[in-house]
Amino acid sequence: MEPWTAERRGVVTLPSGRLVRGRGLRNGPIGDDDAPDFGLYLTLRLHQEDWQSQWVAWPDFRLPREPLDAMTALRNAYDRSLTERVEIACDGGTGRTGTALAILARYDGLPADEAVAWVRTAYRRRAVETPWQRKFVREAQLAL
């Protein structure tokens, strides 16, 4: 599969140059040519796709039900993004997805106090919607 391109809708270039796509699941299904190699889905109810994926129980406007599991899943997605087409998605593609992308930027070396502003510039201006999501980004303990 061809790598993502920065021009593709929803694709974010992390500070190091890695590419990851953010997406809202309610925008409907994607075509085979747009499928990722791996997807991380942040929804309240189990979400699976035809490609390799992982699901994290994460209610809308809230934090993950199991924060340590979420951080492990985010690290896995970050590691895969070096060589694979990775997407992060929630229902709307803004709050939970933005929070996850901000944490990926932290894994990529961005300081915690800059991650929310960065994702709002690089991805969506309303990304990371709630105060507790912002706190989660800022205080997340990164497993290196």
C-alpha positions in Angstrom: 0.0 0.0 0.0 1.2 3.5 -0.8 2.1 5.7 2.1 -0.2 8.5 3.1 0.4 11.9 1.5 0.1 15.1 3.5 -2.5 16.4 1.0 -4.9 13.6 1.8 -7.9 14.7 3.8 -7.4 14.4 7.6 -3.7 13.5 7.3 -1.5 15.2 9.9 2.2 15.6 9.7 3.7 15.0 13.1 6.7 17.2 14.1 9.2 14.5 12.9 7.5 14.2 9.5 5.5 11.0 10.3 2.0 11.0 8.8 -1.1 9.9 10.6 -4.8 10.4 9.6 -7.5 11.6 11.9 -11.1 10.8 10.9 -14.7 11.0 12.0 -16.5 7.7 11.6 -19.8 9.4 11.1 -18.6 10.7 7.8 -19.3 7.2 6.4 -17.2 4.3 5.1 -14.0 4.8 3.1 -13.0 3.2 -0.1 -10.4 0.4 -0.4 -7.9 2.8 -1.9 -8.2 5.0 1.2 -8.0 2.2 3.8 -5.2 2.4 6.4 -2.9 -0.5 7.3 -3.9 0.0 10.9 -6.7 1.9 12.7 -7.1 2.9 16.3 -10.8 3.5 17.1 -11.8 5.5 20.2 -15.5 4.9 20.7 -17.9 3.9 23.4 -19.0 0.8 21.7 -16.8 -1.8 20.0 -15.7 -0.7 16.5 -13.9 -3.0 14.1 -12.9 -2.7 10.4 -11.8 -5.0 7.7 -8.1 -4.0 8.2 -6.0 -4.6 11.3 -7.4 -2.4 14.1 -7.6 -1.9 17.8 -10.5 -0.5 19.8 -10.3 1.6 23.0 -13.4 2.2 25.1 -13.6 6.0 25.2 -16.9 7.8 25.8 -17.7 11.0 23.8 -16.4 14.2 25.6 -14.7 12.1 28.2 -11.5 10.1 28.9 -10.7 6.5 28.1 -12.2 4.0 30.4 -8.8 2.4 30.9 -6.2 5.2 30.5 -3.1 2.8 30.7 -4.6 0.6 28.0 -5.3 3.7 25.9 -1.7 4.9 26.3 -0.4 1.5 25.2 -2.6 1.6 22.2 -1.5 5.1 21.3 2.1 4.1 21.6 1.5 1.2 19.3 -0.2 3.5 16.7 2.7 5.9 17.0 5.3 3.1 16.5 3.4 1.7 13.5 3.2 5.2 11.9 6.9 5.0 11.0 6.2 2.4 8.4 2.4 2.0 8.0 -0.6 4.0 7.1 -2.2 4.6 10.5 -5.5 6.3 11.3 -7.0 7.4 14.5 -10.8 7.9 14.6 -13.8 8.5 16.9 -17.4 9.2 16.0 -17.0 12.9 15.1 -13.2 13.0 14.6 -12.6 16.0 16.9 -12.4 15.6 20.6 -11.1 12.0 21.2 -9.2 11.9 17.9 -7.7 15.3 18.5 -6.7 14.2 22.0 -5.0 11.1 20.6 -3.2 13.0 17.9 -1.9 15.5 20.5 -0.5 12.6 22.5 1.1 11.1 19.4 2.8 14.5 18.9 4.1 14.3 22.5 5.5 10.8 21.6 7.1 12.5 18.7 8.9 15.0 21.0 6.6 17.9 21.2 6.5 19.4 24.8 3.2 18.7 26.7 2.3 22.3 27.1 2.4 22.8 23.3 0.6 19.7 22.1 -3.0 21.0 22.2 -2.2 24.2 20.4 -0.2 22.2 17.8 -3.1 19.7 17.1 -5.5 22.6 16.8 -3.3 24.2 14.1 -2.2 21.0 12.3 -5.5 19.1 12.4 -8.7 20.8 13.6 -9.1 24.1 15.4 -11.6 22.6 17.9 -9.6 19.4 18.6 -9.3 18.3 22.2 -12.7 19.6 23.2 -12.9 19.4 27.0 -10.8 20.6 29.9 -10.2 17.0 31.1 -9.1 16.0 27.6 -6.6 19.0 27.7 -5.4 17.8 31.1 -5.1 14.3 29.9 -2.8 15.4 27.0 -0.7 17.6 29.4 -0.3 15.1 32.2 -0.2 11.7 30.3 2.7 9.6 31.4 4.4 8.5 28.1 5.8 5.0 28.1 9.0 5.2 26.0 
